[in-house]
């Protein structure tokens, strides 16, 4: 009990004072109202959400077309939540999950939304670290083919994806016109390392959207090729976490031989320098292309081997062990009939179509051939950094599906604001959370902030919501540094 009391005191210190009601609370009111009658069809009563036994507050959700064409069949599903703090109503934060083709409702329910129903939870609870404490937030299932969104996928790259999103935002603002002129921030995770920079770049390069784009935030992002973010750092990651990768000596020797022969072993020390000596070369494992030859695929070899030793191994957070936790969204473990967004009463409550909802699309959300976009660090991200007030990249240090050291490589191979990479090393133990302690490493140069989180795997707002909250607060200008102080 003493430990629980101390944790609650720290939470109160972190979030600030709250008013404790002495009687039954009144129904929560919105910090914003909408004059367009069309908004009413999207209204969601926070007291009527199935299985949610508290007043989550008012919100708006449903399908919105990506153009004004009356025959438009492509529609994106959104869930908009107003901030619960009246001083933050001039900010609008956009969130997308990655995949490609994974639903942003996962982010809403298990990462950064006002309702938390994470892995292992028997029932939903209020999320004390909801990003709605800081801003209006718009969760969008995109591109077409994702989640509840409707239409036939017809894109080949992320410029086309960004044009879809911009069209959606234009239609959204016609209904919710009181949001026009808001400060706008685009955020996401994983494959959103492609999505978010391309969306932001499109908005910067195609003026006319009635929002004031100010920056982006991407977590554990796909920023480069698989060889960079998976293969090169894989062995060093496993060696640094040997208590979680307890291989025998002969297997370690086999891994070392592959790493040596494929050009991975010395890559991080020879080429990833501060400042960089020039453009970083590809390792011999690729034969001069971006495709790794089969005998050099060390990342998947490690993943298969540890899965034998630890049947509950999770590439998204390597510290997980038995038992594998149940999830109301079907990942990492559940069955279709128990998935929350497949309940028809839930679909009715949020104005969603009666379809089988999947956390990630079974079919490609791109035309045959997949996404033809160039990774953002080698294409649009430098322009976005240069045009933004702030850009934040965060990465969980227990993530093995995309490795943090691979993100460091991608940053060191990127040129922005007149120089390549960070000029000075990332200093460890420099990211702290107020009244909680040291939670990782952070570094800022030339408008780009990079943060590494301890304790976190791939979904940082889910695994360390207090640390992610601090980093997003910095993006929004609510605090002066990524760390929230001692």
C-alpha positions in Angstrom: 0.0 0.0 0.0 2.9 2.4 0.7 4.3 1.8 -2.7 0.9 2.4 -4.3 0.4 5.6 -2.3 3.9 6.8 -3.5 3.1 6.1 -7.1 -0.2 8.0 -6.9 1.6 11.0 -5.3 4.1 10.9 -8.2 1.3 10.8 -10.7 -0.4 13.8 -9.1 2.9 15.7 -9.1 3.5 14.8 -12.8 0.0 15.7 -14.1 -0.6 18.6 -11.7 -3.4 19.2 -9.2 -6.9 17.8 -9.9 -10.2 18.6 -8.3 -11.6 15.6 -6.4 -15.5 15.7 -6.5 -17.3 15.3 -3.2 -20.5 14.2 -5.0 -21.5 12.4 -8.2 -19.7 14.2 -11.1 -21.7 16.1 -13.7 -21.6 14.8 -17.2 -18.4 15.9 -18.9 -18.7 18.9 -21.3 -16.7 19.5 -24.4 -14.1 22.3 -24.5 -15.3 23.0 -28.1 -18.7 23.1 -29.9 -19.4 22.8 -33.6 -21.9 25.0 -35.4 -22.2 23.0 -38.6 -25.3 20.7 -38.2 -23.4 18.0 -40.1 -21.2 17.5 -37.0 -24.1 16.1 -35.1 -24.2 12.8 -37.1 -20.7 12.1 -35.8 -21.3 12.8 -32.1 -20.4 10.1 -29.6 -21.7 10.2 -26.0 -18.9 9.2 -23.7 -21.4 7.7 -21.2 -22.7 5.1 -23.7 -19.6 3.4 -25.0 -20.0 -0.4 -24.5 -18.1 -1.9 -21.5 -16.7 1.6 -20.6 -18.1 2.1 -17.0 -17.0 5.8 -16.7 -17.9 9.0 -18.6 -15.1 9.2 -21.2 -16.4 12.6 -22.4 -17.8 13.8 -25.7 -16.2 12.9 -29.0 -16.9 12.7 -32.7 -16.2 9.8 -35.1 -17.2 8.2 -38.4 -16.4 8.0 -42.0 -15.2 11.1 -44.0 -14.6 11.2 -47.8 -11.2 12.2 -49.1 -12.7 14.6 -51.6 -15.7 16.8 -52.3 -16.7 14.6 -55.3 -20.3 13.5 -54.5 -19.5 10.1 -56.0 -16.4 9.6 -53.9 -16.2 6.1 -52.5 -12.9 6.4 -50.6 -13.6 7.3 -47.0 -11.3 7.4 -43.9 -12.5 6.5 -40.5 -11.7 9.0 -37.8 -12.2 9.5 -34.1 -11.8 13.1 -32.9 -11.5 13.9 -29.2 -11.4 17.5 -27.9 -8.8 18.4 -25.3 -10.0 18.3 -21.7 -8.0 21.4 -21.0 -9.6 24.6 -22.3 -6.2 26.3 -22.6 -5.1 23.8 -25.3 -8.0 24.2 -27.8 -5.8 25.9 -30.4 -3.8 22.8 -31.0 -4.8 19.8 -33.2 -2.7 16.6 -33.1 -3.1 14.0 -35.8 -2.2 10.3 -35.0 -1.7 7.4 -37.3 -0.4 3.9 -36.7 1.8 2.2 -39.2 1.8 -1.3 -40.7 1.4 -0.4 -43.5 -2.4 -0.9 -43.0 -2.5 -1.0 -39.2 -5.4 0.7 -37.4 -5.0 4.0 -35.5 -7.7 2.7 -33.2 -5.0 0.5 -31.7 -3.1 3.7 -30.8 -6.3 5.2 -29.5 -7.2 2.3 -27.2 -3.8 1.0 -26.1 -1.4 3.9 -26.4 -2.4 7.6 -26.1 -6.2 8.0 -26.1 -8.4 8.9 -23.1 -9.5 5.3 -22.7 -6.9 2.7 -21.9 -7.5 -1.0 -22.5 -4.0 -2.4 -22.9 -2.6 -5.9 -22.9 -3.7 -7.9 -19.9 -6.3 -5.4 -18.7 -9.7 -7.1 -17.9 -11.6 -3.8 -18.5 -11.0 -0.3 -19.8 -9.8 2.5 -17.5 -9.2 6.2 -17.9 -5.8 7.0 -19.3 -4.0 9.5 -17.1 -1.4 10.1 -19.8 -3.9 10.7 -22.6 -2.6 13.2 -25.2 -6.0 14.9 -24.9 -4.6 16.5 -21.8 -2.4 18.5 -24.1 -4.3 19.0 -27.3 -7.3 18.2 -29.4 -6.4 14.8 -31.0 -7.6 13.2 -34.2 -7.0 9.5 -34.7 -7.4 8.5 -38.4 -7.4 5.0 -40.0 -5.5 5.5 -43.1 -4.7 4.8 -45.9 -7.8 3.5 -47.7 -8.0 -0.2 -46.9 -7.1 0.2 -43.2 -9.6 -0.7 -40.4 -13.1 0.7 -40.9 -12.0 3.0 -43.8 -13.8 2.3 -47.1 -12.9 2.1 -50.7 -10.4 0.3 -53.0 -6.7 1.0 -52.4 -5.3 2.7 -55.5 -2.0 4.2 -54.4 1.6 3.3 -55.2 3.6 5.7 -53.0 3.3 8.0 -50.0 2.9 11.2 -51.9 -0.4 9.7 -53.1 -1.1 8.6 -49.6 -0.4 12.2 -48.3 -2.8 13.6 -51.0 -5.5 11.3 -49.7 -4.9 12.5 -46.1 -4.9 16.2 -47.2 -8.2 15.7 -49.0 -9.7 14.0 -45.9 -8.5 16.9 -43.7 -10.1 19.5 -46.1 -13.4 17.7 -45.8 -13.1 17.2 -42.1 -12.5 20.9 -41.6 -15.6 21.8 -43.5 -17.7 19.9 -41.0 -15.6 20.8 -37.9 -14.8 24.4 -39.1 -14.1 25.7 -35.6 -10.7 23.8 -35.8 -9.6 25.9 -38.8 -6.5 27.8 -38.1 -5.4 25.5 -35.3 -1.7 24.7 -34.7 -1.3 21.3 -36.4 1.0 18.5 -35.4 1.3 15.1 -37.2 2.4 12.0 -35.2 2.6 8.3 -35.6 4.7 5.2 -35.1 6.4 2.3 -36.9 5.6 2.5 -40.7 4.4 6.0 -40.0 8.2 6.8 -40.4 7.1 6.8 -44.0 3.6 8.1 -43.6 4.1 11.1 -41.3 7.0 12.8 -43.0 5.4 12.4 -46.4 2.1 13.8 -45.1 3.9 16.8 -43.5 6.0 17.4 -46.6 2.9 17.3 -48.8 1.1 19.9 -46.6 4.2 22.1 -46.7 4.6 21.9 -50.4 0.9 22.2 -51.3 -0.3 25.3 -49.4 -4.0 25.8 -48.8 -4.9 23.6 -45.9 -6.4 25.8 -43.2 -4.2 24.5 -40.4 -0.8 25.8 -39.2 1.5 22.8 -39.5 4.3 23.2 -36.9 6.0 19.9 -36.5 6.0 16.1 -36.4 6.6 13.3 -33.8 7.4 9.7 -34.9 8.0 6.7 -32.7 10.1 3.7 -33.5 9.9 4.7 -37.1 10.8 3.0 -40.4 13.3 5.6 -41.6 15.6 3.5 -43.9 16.1 0.1 -45.4 15.8 -3.2 -43.5 19.6 -3.7 -43.6 20.1 -0.5 -41.7 17.4 -0.8 -39.0 17.4 -4.6 -38.6 20.4 -6.5 -39.9 23.4 -4.2 -39.0 22.5 -3.7 -35.3 20.9 -7.1 -34.6 23.9 -8.9 -33.1 25.0 -6.0 -31.0 21.4 -5.7 -29.7 21.3 -9.3 -28.7 24.8 -9.1 -27.1 23.7 -6.1 -25.0 20.7 -8.1 -23.8 22.3 -11.5 -23.2 20.0 -12.2 -20.2 17.1 -12.1 -22.6 19.0 -13.9 -25.4 20.7 -16.8 -23.5 22.2 -18.6 -26.5 24.9 -21.3 -26.1 28.4 -20.5 -27.1 28.3 -22.4 -30.4 25.3 -20.3 -31.6 26.9 -17.1 -30.5 30.0 -18.1 -32.5 27.8 -18.8 -35.5 26.2 -15.3 -35.2 29.6 -13.7 -34.8 30.9 -15.3 -38.0 27.8 -14.1 -40.0 28.2 -10.6 -38.6 32.0 -10.5 -39.5 31.6 -11.9 -43.0 28.5 -9.7 -43.8 30.1 -6.4 -42.8 28.1 -5.8 -39.7 30.6 -6.2 -36.8 32.5 -3.0 -37.2 30.0 -1.0 -39.0 28.7 0.9 -36.0 32.2 1.9 -34.8 33.8 2.5 -38.2 31.1 4.4 -40.0 28.6 5.8 -37.5 30.7 8.6 -36.2 29.9 12.1 -34.7 30.1 14.0 -37.0 29.9 11.6 -39.9 32.9 11.3 -42.2 30.6 11.2 -45.3 27.7 9.2 -46.7 27.5 5.8 -45.0 28.3 2.8 -47.2 26.1 -0.3 -47.6 27.6 -3.4 -46.0 28.9 -6.3 -48.2 25.7 -8.2 -47.2 23.8 -6.3 -49.8 26.1 -6.7 -52.8 25.7 -3.0 -53.5 21.9 -3.1 -53.5 19.4 -2.5 -50.7 18.4 -6.2 -50.5 20.3 -8.5 -48.1 21.5 -11.8 -49.4 19.9 -14.8 -47.6 23.1 -15.9 -45.8 23.4 -12.5 -44.1 19.8 -12.3 -42.7 21.0 -12.4 -39.1 18.0 -10.6 -37.6 15.4 -13.3 -38.5 17.9 -16.0 -37.4 18.1 -14.5 -33.9 14.4 -14.0 -33.8 13.7 -17.6 -34.6 16.2 -19.0 -32.2 15.0 -17.0 -29.2 11.5 -18.0 -30.0 12.5 -21.6 -29.2 14.0 -20.6 -25.9 11.2 -18.2 -24.9 7.8 -19.2 -26.5 6.4 -15.9 -25.3 9.2 -13.9 -27.0 7.8 -10.7 -28.5 9.8 -8.9 -31.1 7.9 -5.7 -30.2 9.2 -5.8 -26.6 12.0 -8.3 -25.9 11.6 -8.3 -22.2 8.2 -10.1 -22.4 8.0 -13.6 -20.9 5.3 -16.1 -20.2 2.3 -15.8 -20.1 1.5 -14.0 -23.3 -1.0 -11.3 -22.4 -4.5 -11.2 -23.8 -5.6 -8.2 -25.8 -9.0 -6.9 -26.6 -7.8 -5.9 -30.0 -6.6 -9.3 -31.0 -2.8 -8.6 -30.8 -0.7 -10.1 -29.3 -3.4 -12.7 -28.4 -7.1 -13.0 -28.6 -9.9 -14.4 -30.8 -12.0 -12.6 -33.4 -15.2 -12.7 -31.4 -13.6 -10.9 -28.4 -12.2 -8.0 -30.4 -13.7 -4.8 -29.1 -14.2 -3.1 -32.5 -16.0 -6.1 -33.9 -18.9 -5.7 -31.5 -21.9 -4.3 -33.4 -22.9 -2.2 -30.4 -19.4 -0.6 -30.4 -19.6 0.0 -34.2 -23.0 1.6 -33.7 -21.8 3.8 -30.9 -18.9 5.2 -33.0 -20.8 5.3 -36.4 -18.6 2.6 -37.9 -19.7 0.2 -40.6 -20.7 -3.4 -39.7 -17.7 -5.1 -41.1 -15.0 -7.4 -39.7 -12.4 -5.0 -38.3 -8.8 -6.1 -38.2 -6.0 -4.5 -36.3 -3.9 -4.7 -39.5 -5.2 -5.1 -43.0 -4.9 -8.6 -44.5 -4.5 -7.2 -48.0 -2.1 -4.6 -49.2 -3.1 -1.0 -48.9 -1.0 -0.3 -52.0 -1.4 -1.5 -55.6 0.6 -4.6 -56.6 4.3 -3.9 -56.1 3.8 -2.3 -52.7 5.0 1.1 -51.6 7.5 2.6 -54.0 8.5 5.5 -51.8 12.1 6.3 -50.9 12.7 6.1 -47.1 12.0 9.5 -45.5 15.5 10.2 -44.2 16.7 10.0 -47.9 13.9 12.0 -49.3 11.3 14.3 -47.6 12.3 14.3 -43.9 15.1 16.9 -44.2 12.7 19.4 -45.8 10.1 18.7 -43.1 12.7 19.3 -40.3 13.8 22.6 -42.0 10.2 23.9 -42.3 9.0 22.8 -38.8 9.3 24.4 -35.4 10.2 21.0 -33.9 10.6 17.4 -35.1 10.9 14.6 -32.5 11.9 11.0 -33.2 11.6 8.6 -30.3 12.6 4.9 -30.0 12.2 2.2 -27.4 15.4 0.4 -26.4 13.6 -2.9 -26.0 12.3 -2.8 -29.5 13.7 -5.6 -31.8 11.3 -5.3 -34.8 13.1 -1.9 -35.5 16.3 -1.4 -33.5 17.2 1.9 -32.0 20.8 1.8 -33.2 19.4 1.4 -36.7 17.6 4.7 -36.2 20.8 6.3 -35.1 22.4 5.0 -38.4 19.6 6.5 -40.4 19.9 9.9 -38.7 23.7 9.9 -39.2 23.2 9.3 -42.9 20.7 12.2 -43.3 21.6 15.7 -44.2 19.4 18.6 -42.9 19.9 22.3 -42.2 23.3 22.4 -43.7 25.0 19.4 -42.2 24.9 15.6 -42.1 23.9 13.8 -39.0 24.4 14.8 -35.4 27.7 16.6 -34.9 28.2 15.5 -31.3 27.4 12.1 -29.7 24.1 11.3 -28.0 24.7 11.5 -24.3 23.3 8.6 -22.2 20.9 9.1 -19.2 19.8 12.6 -20.2 16.1 12.0 -20.6 14.2 12.3 -17.3 10.6 12.4 -16.3 9.5 14.7 -13.5 9.3 13.0 -10.1 10.0 9.6 -11.7 13.6 9.4 -12.7 15.9 8.8 -15.7 14.0 7.2 -18.6 16.6 7.3 -21.4 18.8 9.3 -23.7 18.0 12.5 -25.7 19.8 14.8 -28.1 18.8 17.9 -30.1 20.6 19.5 -33.0 19.4 21.8 -35.8 15.6 21.4 -35.0 15.7 17.6 -34.6 15.3 16.0 -31.3 16.0 12.3 -30.8 14.9 10.4 -27.7 15.6 6.8 -26.6 13.3 5.3 -23.9 14.3 2.8 -21.3 11.7 0.1 -20.4 10.0 0.5 -23.8 9.5 -1.7 -26.8 8.0 -0.7 -30.1 4.8 1.0 -28.9 6.3 3.7 -26.7 3.0 5.5 -25.6 1.8 2.1 -24.5 4.8 0.8 -22.7 6.1 4.1 -21.1 3.1 6.5 -21.4 4.6 8.9 -18.9 7.8 9.3 -20.9 6.0 9.5 -24.3 3.7 12.1 -22.7 6.7 14.2 -21.8 8.2 14.0 -25.3 4.9 14.9 -27.0 4.5 17.8 -24.6 7.8 19.1 -25.8 6.7 18.8 -29.4 3.6 20.8 -28.7 5.6 23.6 -26.9 4.2 22.8 -23.5 7.7 22.4 -22.0 11.0 23.8 -23.0 13.0 20.5 -23.1 12.2 16.9 -24.0 12.8 16.0 -20.3 10.3 17.2 -17.8 12.9 17.9 -15.2 14.2 16.1 -12.1 
